[in-house]
Amino acid sequence: MVKYETTIKLKARERVPDLRTILENLFYRKPALSKKAEKLIYLLIERKRIPDAQWAAMQKELGATHQEYYTTLSKLRDAGMITKSDGEWIMSEQFGNRCREMADIWGSFIMRWRK
């Protein structure tokens, strides 16, 4: 059974040039949160881990309300971009792994079609 899942908007005819575009497609219902999510990801890259107990300080640093902070964390976690380990938020490889799997599967169908 799937524990975490979310929806990401895919625009087949538009390139995905950067992280901001990915996050805008993840937070398509609340676009303003994509900027907070981007800042959070860069903070994670810089700090390596963010203790969950520091939620109030992080909320303030991101300029987010309590609800915005937890919505941002939840969306990123549900997409497999971040995960919580031993009470700390860290980057996760799951999002990239799922994207590569989908690309590989679709690529195999394209190869079959070209034959």
C-alpha positions as CSV (number, residue, x, y, z in Angstrom):
1,M,0.0,0.0,0.0
2,V,1.3,3.4,-1.0
3,K,2.0,5.6,2.1
4,Y,2.7,8.9,0.3
5,E,1.5,10.1,-3.1
6,T,0.7,13.4,-4.8
7,T,-0.1,14.8,-8.2
8,I,2.3,16.8,-10.4
9,K,1.1,18.6,-13.5
10,L,2.9,17.5,-16.7
11,K,3.0,19.8,-19.7
12,A,4.1,17.6,-22.5
13,R,5.0,20.4,-24.9
14,E,6.9,22.5,-22.4
15,R,10.5,22.0,-21.4
16,V,11.4,21.7,-17.7
17,P,14.5,24.0,-17.6
18,D,14.9,24.2,-13.8
19,L,13.9,23.3,-10.3
20,R,11.4,26.2,-10.1
21,T,9.5,24.8,-13.0
22,I,9.3,21.3,-11.4
23,L,8.0,22.9,-8.2
24,E,5.5,25.1,-10.0
25,N,4.1,21.9,-11.6
26,L,4.0,20.2,-8.1
27,F,2.4,23.2,-6.4
28,Y,0.1,24.1,-9.3
29,R,-2.9,24.7,-7.0
30,K,-0.9,27.0,-4.7
31,P,1.9,28.5,-6.9
32,A,3.2,30.8,-4.2
33,L,4.4,27.8,-2.3
34,S,6.8,26.8,-5.1
35,K,9.1,29.6,-4.0
36,K,9.0,28.5,-0.4
37,A,9.6,24.9,-1.4
38,E,12.6,26.0,-3.6
39,K,14.1,27.9,-0.7
40,L,13.6,24.9,1.6
41,I,15.3,22.6,-0.8
42,Y,18.3,24.9,-1.1
43,L,18.5,25.1,2.7
44,L,18.5,21.3,2.8
45,I,21.3,21.2,0.3
46,E,23.3,23.7,2.3
47,R,22.6,22.2,5.8
48,K,22.3,18.5,4.8
49,R,19.5,18.0,7.4
50,I,16.9,20.1,9.1
51,P,15.6,18.8,12.5
52,D,11.8,18.6,12.5
53,A,11.9,20.1,16.0
54,Q,13.1,23.4,14.4
55,W,9.8,23.8,12.6
56,A,9.1,27.3,14.2
57,A,12.5,28.7,13.2
58,M,12.2,27.2,9.7
59,Q,8.7,28.5,9.3
60,K,10.0,32.0,10.1
61,E,13.0,31.6,7.8
62,L,10.8,30.7,4.9
63,G,8.3,33.4,5.7
64,A,5.6,30.8,5.8
65,T,2.5,30.3,8.0
66,H,2.2,27.1,10.0
67,Q,-0.2,25.7,7.4
68,E,2.0,26.8,4.4
69,Y,5.1,25.2,6.1
70,Y,3.4,21.8,6.6
71,T,1.7,21.9,3.2
72,T,5.2,22.5,1.6
73,L,6.8,19.7,3.6
74,S,4.0,17.3,2.9
75,K,4.0,18.0,-0.9
76,L,7.8,17.5,-1.1
77,R,7.6,14.4,0.9
78,D,4.7,12.9,-1.0
79,A,6.5,13.5,-4.3
80,G,9.6,11.7,-2.9
81,M,11.8,14.8,-3.0
82,I,12.4,14.9,0.8
83,T,12.0,12.3,3.6
84,K,12.2,12.3,7.4
85,S,14.9,10.2,9.0
86,D,15.5,10.1,12.7
87,G,13.5,13.2,13.2
88,E,15.3,15.2,10.5
89,W,14.3,16.2,7.0
90,I,16.8,15.2,4.3
91,M,16.8,15.0,0.5
92,S,15.4,11.9,-1.1
93,E,16.3,10.1,-4.3
94,Q,12.7,8.7,-4.7
95,F,11.4,11.4,-7.0
96,G,14.3,11.1,-9.4
97,N,14.1,7.3,-9.3
98,R,10.4,7.3,-10.2
99,C,11.0,9.8,-13.1
100,R,13.8,7.7,-14.5
101,E,11.7,4.6,-14.3
102,M,8.8,6.2,-16.2
103,A,11.2,7.6,-18.8
104,D,12.8,4.1,-19.2
105,I,9.4,2.4,-19.6
106,W,8.1,5.0,-22.1
107,G,11.4,4.9,-24.0
108,S,11.1,1.1,-24.4
109,F,7.6,1.7,-26.0
110,I,9.0,4.3,-28.3
111,M,11.8,1.9,-29.4
112,R,9.2,-0.8,-30.1
113,W,7.2,1.7,-32.1
114,R,10.2,2.7,-34.2
115,K,11.0,-0.9,-35.3
